[in-house]
């Protein structure tokens, strides 16, 4: 009976979220009602202890710090400088501007980890330029939307911080394991753009010689150094301190937040107005994440109290599924869920349910964390509710149609799925760097 109630709870919450009810209040509200009916008033005491334990988790302090870092870098103007310089450096190549967008997207991902800020910034700066220079709408929008989501997999990533907390694995180890997959994914994006622009040069024309020569005449070296040194210093400070074992991810996030503020001061973009906007947005996003966390804690407590996790584990055991078959089933479920609900919802609803089963099957949870991060990245890209598409559509010129956005993103979704399969077949992609650093 209790197991049946657990499945009803899970199904009811999932359906209500799909219908459009707010996730935080749906997760928390329905779970508290179930908990009160099944366990009585003592449930509130248990829930308060669990929430306090979650909120006192030092690792989660990295979330607001990384969000602040990303928002402050958006104000610094570094993205604009990077894109402008990179596009002129690669301007002679077919698809050079699109290649620049991917590289800058990767650098911003390694500096911020905030998808919304990256997509909006690159959409405002590069989309009008790409369209003006004759790029096809599909290639331009697909490149920007997909490059903006690299912050989901390239550390430091808020997604990896949340996954580390839910899976109960080291966030630093997840960051280390994600670096090589992130580099490979960037390389696959670049390979697609090079092949596409070679086969169809009209979709990605090079810059004119006049623009290139004008750039080279006016202090080219100074511009290059100014555009690249500051972001590299920040990336080195944040990721270098984690990989070298000098700082924990939370401490490195604090370094990044301070570094982003100093970079904004150096760029002459720091002001009380900007600081106020950054702090307001950081507070808004952090509050959203943590109120969902509270709801997820209530759900997890009730679901496990009703024996839902035990029921699922026994069902999997009776079905005699191999670990690979179960992984494939979960990845498919996460991918389909990504069409309809946000990555935070998936992390807090689906992952806590399947994590104990992965542990029971003896699967490496760090590897699972990277698989989930890559899969969740596609939730930002998949129509009709891909948030990256929403962000880009919001800042795109009126002539860019939703259908063009959807068509443009399809090749990148295919790349994501092929890459996901590659990590499943060759887990060494994830485990190689952590093993090397341990030696």
HELIX and SHEET records of a PDB file:
HELIX    1   1 UNK A    2  UNK A   19  1                                  18    
HELIX    2   2 UNK A   23  UNK A   39  1                                  17    
HELIX    3   3 UNK A   42  UNK A   55  1                                  14    
HELIX    4   4 UNK A   58  UNK A   60  5                                   3    
HELIX    5   5 UNK A   61  UNK A   76  1                                  16    
HELIX    6   6 UNK A   78  UNK A   89  1                                  12    
HELIX    7   7 UNK A   96  UNK A  111  1                                  16    
HELIX    8   8 UNK A  115  UNK A  122  1                                   8    
HELIX    9   9 UNK A  123  UNK A  127  3                                   5    
HELIX   10  10 UNK A  128  UNK A  132  1                                   5    
HELIX   11  11 UNK A  137  UNK A  148  1                                  12    
HELIX   12  12 UNK A  149  UNK A  152  5                                   4    
HELIX   13  13 UNK A  158  UNK A  167  1                                  10    
HELIX   14  14 UNK A  171  UNK A  199  1                                  29    
HELIX   15  15 UNK A  201  UNK A  203  5                                   3    
HELIX   16  16 UNK A  209  UNK A  217  1                                   9    
HELIX   17  17 UNK A  220  UNK A  235  1                                  16    
HELIX   18  18 UNK A  236  UNK A  240  3                                   5    
HELIX   19  19 UNK A  241  UNK A  243  1                                   3    
HELIX   20  20 UNK A  249  UNK A  266  1                                  18    
HELIX   21  21 UNK A  272  UNK A  305  1                                  34    
HELIX   22  22 UNK A  308  UNK A  319  1                                  12    
HELIX   23  23 UNK A  323  UNK A  337  1                                  15    
HELIX   24  24 UNK A  343  UNK A  346  1                                   4    
HELIX   25  25 UNK A  347  UNK A  351  3                                   5    
HELIX   26  26 UNK A  352  UNK A  360  1                                   9    
HELIX   27  27 UNK A  365  UNK A  379  1                                  15    
HELIX   28  28 UNK A  387  UNK A  395  1                                   9    
HELIX   29  29 UNK A  402  UNK A  425  1                                  24    
HELIX   30  30 UNK A  428  UNK A  438  1                                  11    
END                                                                             
